[in-house]
């Protein structure tokens, strides 16, 4: 059962906004740096025949590179439209199955997985159960690989400082003077602490990748329309915000800005033998 606190209610609501326009999400959202999948191969053993459970597959942004490396993938995605786009994107791969389901209640298969991978999605899973469910899905010594995407300072830095005036005007929840953190200042302790509290995994191995993408005004507005917080704004406020952002890019930056991303790979392995945790499988 979910915790119906205001924070939990908002998490559940926002997690469902992505399915409202799956085609836009697939078109506008970036993928992941190739180095991440190289490290998954090195650290996790991703490769031909590796049995992977992907949690929150979306439209397949991470699923396709995993499939290209020969993995046998069961990808669980809550949104029916997102899952439909993922099936289209993965149609060429016979070893990939897209399941439309809520990971929190989806019945785990009898055969355990070598790895559970979740790319920019694990934070949407109910925190009360996500670690236990991931551990239950894995073989002894199997790996949980969580990919997180952070917005950090860099690229067109002055734009991201100036554009806060748009957010303060149209989104009253925006803290005054908010600034993007430097990549080195991003705190990863929350995930490490959650892994430790679960008692189901060993220490976390962190890998980080900083990378830049350049967007035209139209491309950047499409990207913003995929963000849950933007989608949750009242329509008038959302359109006012996007118009304000567009005015900044066109008026001061020649119709093009560069955004810096920090992608984190967080890998931990199951600790001990499955039976020691009292896990029953069908």
C-alpha positions in Angstrom: 0.0 0.0 0.0 1.2 3.5 -0.8 1.8 6.2 1.7 -0.8 8.9 1.0 1.2 11.8 2.3 1.1 15.0 0.2 4.7 14.3 -1.0 3.8 10.7 -2.0 0.6 11.8 -3.7 2.5 14.4 -5.7 5.2 11.7 -6.7 2.5 9.4 -7.9 0.7 12.1 -9.9 3.9 13.4 -11.5 5.1 9.9 -12.4 2.0 9.5 -14.6 2.5 12.7 -16.6 5.1 11.2 -19.0 2.5 9.0 -20.6 0.4 12.0 -21.6 2.6 12.5 -24.7 4.8 9.5 -25.2 5.8 10.6 -28.8 7.0 14.0 -27.5 9.0 12.2 -24.8 10.6 9.9 -27.3 11.5 12.7 -29.6 12.7 15.3 -27.1 14.4 13.4 -24.3 18.2 12.6 -24.7 19.6 9.2 -24.4 22.7 8.4 -22.4 26.5 8.6 -23.0 28.0 5.5 -24.6 30.6 5.4 -21.8 27.8 4.5 -19.4 27.1 1.3 -21.2 30.8 0.5 -21.5 30.9 0.7 -17.7 27.8 -1.4 -17.4 29.7 -4.0 -19.4 32.8 -3.7 -17.2 31.2 -3.4 -13.7 27.9 -5.4 -14.1 28.8 -7.8 -16.9 26.2 -6.6 -19.3 26.6 -8.5 -22.6 25.3 -11.3 -24.7 22.9 -13.5 -22.8 22.8 -11.3 -19.7 19.3 -11.5 -18.2 18.2 -7.9 -17.4 15.1 -6.5 -15.7 14.7 -2.9 -16.7 12.5 -0.8 -14.3 10.7 2.2 -15.8 11.8 1.6 -19.4 10.0 4.7 -20.8 10.2 4.6 -24.6 13.4 2.6 -24.6 16.2 5.2 -24.3 18.4 2.8 -22.3 16.7 -0.4 -23.5 17.9 -0.1 -27.1 21.7 0.2 -26.2 21.3 -2.7 -23.8 19.6 -4.8 -26.5 22.3 -3.9 -28.9 24.8 -5.5 -26.5 22.9 -8.8 -26.7 21.0 -8.7 -23.4 17.9 -10.6 -22.8 15.6 -7.9 -21.4 12.3 -7.8 -19.6 11.4 -4.1 -19.5 8.6 -3.0 -17.2 6.9 0.3 -18.0 3.8 1.7 -16.2 2.6 4.0 -19.0 0.6 2.2 -21.8 1.5 4.8 -24.5 5.2 4.8 -23.4 5.3 1.0 -23.5 3.8 1.1 -27.0 6.5 3.4 -28.3 9.1 1.2 -26.6 7.8 -1.9 -28.4 8.1 0.0 -31.7 11.6 1.1 -30.9 12.6 -2.5 -29.9 10.7 -4.4 -32.6 14.0 -5.6 -34.1 15.1 -7.4 -31.0 13.6 -10.8 -30.3 15.1 -11.1 -26.9 13.3 -8.0 -25.5 9.9 -8.1 -23.8 8.1 -4.9 -22.9 5.6 -5.3 -20.0 3.0 -2.7 -19.2 2.8 -2.9 -15.4 3.4 -1.2 -12.1 6.8 -2.5 -10.9 5.7 -2.3 -7.3 3.0 -5.0 -7.8 4.2 -6.8 -10.9 4.6 -10.6 -10.2 8.4 -11.4 -10.4 9.3 -14.3 -12.7 10.5 -17.5 -11.2 13.9 -17.2 -12.8 16.0 -14.5 -11.2 17.8 -11.8 -13.2 21.5 -11.1 -13.5 20.9 -7.3 -13.3 18.1 -4.8 -12.5 18.6 -1.6 -14.5 16.6 1.6 -14.0 17.5 4.7 -16.1 16.2 8.0 -14.8 13.2 6.2 -13.3 14.1 4.6 -9.9 13.2 7.8 -8.0 9.6 7.4 -9.3 9.3 3.9 -7.7 7.7 3.7 -4.3 10.6 4.2 -1.9 9.0 1.9 0.7 9.5 -1.2 -1.6 11.9 -0.4 -4.4 15.1 -1.8 -2.8 13.4 -5.0 -1.6 11.7 -5.6 -4.9 14.9 -5.1 -6.8 16.8 -7.4 -4.5 14.0 -10.1 -4.8 14.3 -10.0 -8.6 18.1 -10.7 -8.6 20.2 -13.8 -8.3 22.7 -14.0 -5.5 25.5 -11.5 -6.5 23.3 -9.9 -9.1 23.6 -6.1 -9.7 21.2 -3.2 -9.2 22.3 -0.5 -11.6 20.5 2.9 -11.1 21.1 5.6 -13.6 20.4 9.2 -12.4 20.4 12.4 -14.5 21.2 15.7 -12.8 20.9 19.2 -14.1 24.2 21.0 -13.3 26.0 24.2 -14.0 27.8 24.5 -17.3 27.0 25.0 -21.0 25.2 28.3 -21.5 25.6 29.2 -17.8 24.4 32.8 -18.0 21.2 31.7 -19.6 20.4 29.3 -16.8 20.9 32.0 -14.3 18.8 34.6 -16.1 16.0 32.2 -16.9 15.2 31.8 -13.2 13.3 35.1 -13.4 10.9 33.3 -15.7 10.4 30.5 -13.3 10.0 32.8 -10.3 7.3 34.7 -12.3 5.3 31.7 -13.5 6.0 29.0 -11.0 5.4 30.2 -7.4 7.1 27.1 -6.0 10.5 28.2 -7.4 12.9 29.3 -4.6 14.2 32.8 -5.2 17.7 32.9 -6.6 17.8 29.2 -7.3 21.0 28.1 -9.1 22.2 24.9 -10.7 24.9 23.1 -8.6 28.4 22.4 -9.9 28.7 18.7 -10.8 31.2 18.1 -8.0 28.7 19.5 -5.5 25.9 17.0 -6.4 25.3 14.8 -3.3 25.0 11.1 -3.8 24.7 10.2 -0.2 20.9 9.7 -0.2 21.1 6.7 -2.6 24.1 5.2 -0.7 22.2 5.6 2.6 19.1 4.0 1.1 21.1 1.0 -0.2 22.8 0.6 3.2 19.5 0.8 5.1 17.9 -1.9 2.9 20.4 -4.5 4.2 20.1 -6.2 0.8 23.0 -4.9 -1.1 26.7 -4.3 -0.7 28.5 -0.9 -1.1 27.7 1.3 -4.1 30.1 1.9 -7.0 29.6 5.4 -8.4 30.5 6.4 -12.0 29.9 10.0 -13.3 29.7 11.4 -16.8 29.4 15.1 -17.7 28.2 15.9 -21.2 26.6 18.8 -23.1 23.8 19.1 -25.6 23.0 22.1 -27.7 19.3 23.0 -28.4 17.5 25.4 -30.7 14.7 27.3 -29.1 12.1 24.9 -30.4 14.0 21.9 -29.3 14.5 23.2 -25.8 10.8 24.1 -25.4 10.0 20.5 -26.5 12.4 19.2 -23.8 10.8 21.4 -21.2 7.3 20.1 -22.1 8.5 16.6 -21.2 9.4 17.5 -17.6 6.9 16.5 -15.0 7.1 19.7 -13.0 6.4 21.8 -16.2 3.5 19.5 -17.2 2.0 19.8 -13.8 1.7 23.6 -14.0 -1.7 25.2 -14.9 -1.8 25.6 -18.7 -1.8 29.4 -18.6 1.3 29.4 -16.3 3.1 26.8 -18.3 2.6 28.6 -21.6 3.6 31.9 -20.1 6.8 30.2 -18.7 7.7 28.7 -22.1 7.1 32.0 -23.9 9.3 33.7 -21.4 12.1 31.1 -21.8 11.8 31.3 -25.6 12.1 35.1 -25.5 15.4 34.7 -23.5 16.9 32.2 -25.9 15.9 34.1 -29.1 16.6 37.6 -27.7 19.9 37.1 -26.0 21.4 33.8 -27.2 20.7 33.8 -30.9 18.1 31.0 -30.7 20.5 28.3 -29.4 21.7 27.3 -25.9 23.8 24.5 -24.5 22.7 22.4 -21.5 25.1 20.4 -19.3 24.0 17.0 -17.9 25.5 14.9 -15.2 24.7 11.3 -15.6 25.5 9.0 -12.6 25.7 5.2 -12.7 25.2 3.7 -9.2 25.9 -0.1 -9.0 25.5 -2.3 -6.0 25.3 -6.1 -5.7 23.0 -8.3 -3.7 24.5 -9.3 -0.4 24.3 -12.9 0.8 22.2 -15.8 -0.4 18.6 -15.2 -1.5 17.1 -17.8 0.9 18.7 -15.9 3.8 16.1 -13.1 3.3 13.1 -15.4 3.3 12.2 -14.7 -0.3 9.7 -17.1 -1.7 9.4 -17.4 -5.5 6.7 -19.2 -7.4 
